Amino acid sequence: MTKASTSKRSGFSEQERAAMKERAAELKTEVGRGRGADRAAAEEADVLAKIAGMPESDRVMAERVHAIVAKAAPELSPKLYYGQPGYARKGKVVCFFRSGQQDKERYSTFGFSVQAQLDDDSGFWPTAYALVEPTEAAWQQLEKAVERAVAS
């Protein structure tokens, strides 16, 4: 067995390792920022800078996601989550955007963490959506999903 085949079977991908390093740096930065309005403003600035640095098609989608989350769930605070835009309540991420181009994936995603209130009677609900040139109807569906995720 070669070293290359061993690492593929037993280790994380390059993108996964990079995301973990970014998350560790995010947590370290959070500790140094303290609490309050200054921290919230700094975290939102980090998210907006991340969005601004995305490839154009993902940037446009991330900007739309940011606007939708701000409108549908103003109680959520923007913060970086594994190097990508996330939206948290009481410090815990509820939903997030992942740039497909930055992750070297086929499409971008919008997802929900276990903090989201998506439960329904069926016992079966989506926790992530692929985003590839969403239609207006898809954006409206995403907005409703965000509203549902934060409903008490």
C-alpha positions as CSV (number, residue, x, y, z in Angstrom):
1,M,0.0,0.0,0.0
2,T,1.4,3.4,-1.0
3,K,1.5,6.5,1.2
4,A,-0.9,8.2,-1.1
5,S,-3.5,5.5,-1.0
6,T,-3.2,5.3,2.8
7,S,-3.8,9.0,3.3
8,K,-6.9,9.0,1.1
9,R,-8.5,6.2,3.1
10,S,-7.6,7.3,6.6
11,G,-7.3,11.1,6.5
12,F,-9.1,14.3,5.8
13,S,-9.1,16.0,2.4
14,E,-7.1,19.1,1.9
15,Q,-10.3,21.2,2.0
16,E,-11.4,19.6,5.2
17,R,-8.0,20.2,6.9
18,A,-8.1,23.8,5.7
19,A,-11.7,24.3,7.1
20,M,-10.7,22.8,10.5
21,K,-7.7,25.2,10.7
22,E,-10.0,28.1,9.8
23,R,-12.5,27.1,12.5
24,A,-9.7,26.8,15.1
25,A,-8.5,30.3,14.1
26,E,-12.1,31.6,14.3
27,L,-12.5,30.2,17.8
28,K,-9.3,31.8,18.9
29,T,-10.3,35.1,17.5
30,E,-13.7,34.9,19.2
31,V,-12.1,34.4,22.6
32,G,-10.0,37.6,22.1
33,R,-12.9,39.7,21.1
34,G,-14.9,39.5,24.3
35,R,-18.7,40.2,24.1
36,G,-21.1,42.9,23.0
37,A,-21.8,45.2,20.1
38,D,-18.1,45.6,19.1
39,R,-17.7,41.8,18.8
40,A,-21.0,41.5,16.8
41,A,-19.8,44.3,14.4
42,A,-16.4,42.6,14.0
43,E,-18.0,39.2,13.3
44,E,-20.3,40.7,10.7
45,A,-17.4,42.5,9.1
46,D,-15.5,39.2,8.9
47,V,-18.5,37.6,7.2
48,L,-18.9,40.5,4.7
49,A,-15.2,40.4,3.9
50,K,-15.4,36.6,3.3
51,I,-18.4,37.1,1.0
52,A,-16.6,39.9,-0.9
53,G,-13.7,37.6,-1.5
54,M,-15.7,34.8,-3.1
55,P,-15.7,34.1,-6.8
56,E,-18.4,36.2,-8.5
57,S,-21.3,33.7,-8.8
58,D,-20.9,32.4,-5.2
59,R,-20.5,36.0,-4.0
60,V,-23.8,37.0,-5.6
61,M,-25.5,34.0,-4.0
62,A,-23.9,34.6,-0.6
63,E,-25.0,38.3,-0.7
64,R,-28.5,37.2,-1.4
65,V,-28.4,34.6,1.4
66,H,-27.1,37.2,3.8
67,A,-29.9,39.6,2.9
68,I,-32.5,36.8,3.3
69,V,-31.2,35.7,6.7
70,A,-31.1,39.3,7.9
71,K,-34.7,39.9,6.8
72,A,-36.2,36.5,7.9
73,A,-34.2,36.1,11.1
74,P,-32.8,39.4,12.4
75,E,-32.1,37.8,15.7
76,L,-29.3,35.7,14.1
77,S,-25.8,37.2,14.2
78,P,-23.4,36.7,11.3
79,K,-20.2,34.9,12.1
80,L,-17.6,32.8,10.3
81,Y,-18.2,29.1,10.5
82,Y,-15.5,26.9,9.2
83,G,-14.3,29.8,7.1
84,Q,-17.7,30.4,5.5
85,P,-20.7,32.7,6.4
86,G,-22.8,31.4,9.3
87,Y,-25.6,32.8,11.3
88,A,-25.9,32.2,15.0
89,R,-28.2,32.5,18.0
90,K,-26.5,32.9,21.3
91,G,-23.2,32.0,19.7
92,K,-24.4,28.7,18.2
93,V,-24.7,28.6,14.4
94,V,-28.2,27.9,13.1
95,C,-27.6,28.1,9.4
96,F,-24.7,28.7,7.0
97,F,-23.6,29.1,3.4
98,R,-20.8,27.1,1.8
99,S,-19.1,28.4,-1.4
100,G,-18.9,25.5,-3.8
101,Q,-16.2,27.1,-5.8
102,Q,-14.0,27.7,-2.7
103,D,-14.7,24.2,-1.5
104,K,-13.9,22.9,-5.0
105,E,-17.4,21.3,-5.1
106,R,-20.0,21.0,-7.9
107,Y,-22.4,23.5,-6.2
108,S,-22.7,25.8,-3.2
109,T,-24.9,24.8,-0.3
110,F,-27.1,26.5,2.3
111,G,-27.4,24.3,5.4
112,F,-28.8,24.1,8.9
113,S,-27.2,22.9,12.1
114,V,-29.0,20.9,14.8
115,Q,-29.8,24.3,16.4
116,A,-32.4,24.9,13.7
117,Q,-36.0,24.2,14.6
118,L,-36.9,22.2,11.5
119,D,-38.5,19.2,13.2
120,D,-41.9,18.2,11.8
121,D,-44.3,15.4,12.3
122,S,-42.9,13.3,9.4
123,G,-39.6,12.8,11.2
124,F,-37.9,13.6,7.9
125,W,-36.7,17.1,6.8
126,P,-33.9,18.6,4.7
127,T,-30.9,20.1,6.5
128,A,-29.0,21.4,3.4
129,Y,-29.9,22.7,0.0
130,A,-27.8,22.8,-3.2
131,L,-27.6,26.3,-4.7
132,V,-27.1,26.5,-8.5
133,E,-28.6,29.6,-10.0
134,P,-31.7,29.5,-7.7
135,T,-35.0,30.8,-9.1
136,E,-37.0,33.4,-7.3
137,A,-39.3,30.6,-6.0
138,A,-36.2,28.8,-4.6
139,W,-35.1,32.0,-2.8
140,Q,-38.6,32.3,-1.3
141,Q,-38.4,28.7,-0.2
142,L,-35.1,29.4,1.4
143,E,-36.5,32.4,3.3
144,K,-39.4,30.3,4.6
145,A,-36.9,27.6,5.7
146,V,-34.9,30.2,7.6
147,E,-38.1,31.6,9.3
148,R,-39.0,28.1,10.3
149,A,-35.5,27.3,11.6
150,V,-35.7,30.2,14.1
151,A,-39.4,29.8,15.1
152,S,-39.8,29.1,18.8
